[in-house]
Amino acid sequence: MIRVLASRWQGSVLVCGKCSKKLDGGFGEKGRTPLVKLLRQALGVKKGRKSDRGVVEVKCLGVCPKNAVVMVDGARPDRWMLVPAGADTDEIVATLTEHRDVPSPSPPPASLPLP
């Protein structure tokens, strides 16, 4: 039997843990704060399912950029963001909150071969 738990989450953000580990922090004033912790502080996220929004660190998203962390907003799963080390907190939060203003990336034309 599958049990269902209620949650107050209106959205979620997935952050690649492998990228974060490679940067050894990389964010905040001194460059030592992990992106997950920075986002939780900036968005005012509480722990657990009683929060308005969830910030979850996942194992690996498979993109592996250099000097950046991959982040996926659950409200816009078609848009994966590469957050460079040392990026401004306000810019990161603004990117997460601008849902309607940014167009979704279009798929490549059918005539072009995929890499």
C-alpha positions, 0 to 999 in steps of 0.5 A: 500500500502506498502512503501519501504525505501532504506537503506545503511545497509550492515548488522545489529546486534541485541542486547537483551535489557532485558539482557542489562538492567539486567547488568546495562551497564556492558561494557567499561572501568568503566563497565557502558556502554551498549553493544549497545552504545559500539558497535555503537562507536566501529563500527563507526555506525551512527544513522538511515538508512544512516549508513553502518551497524545497531545496534538495541536493541530489547526487549528480545531474550528469552535466558536470560543468567546470566551476559551476553548479547545475540547478533545476527549478521544479517549476521550470524543468525544461530550463537547467541552470549553470550557476558559476562559482561566486555568483550573486545571491540576488541574481540566483534568486531572481532567476528562480522567481522569474517564471513567465518572463523567460522563454523556454529553450526551443528544441534543436531543429530536426535537420541538425544531428544531435551531439 
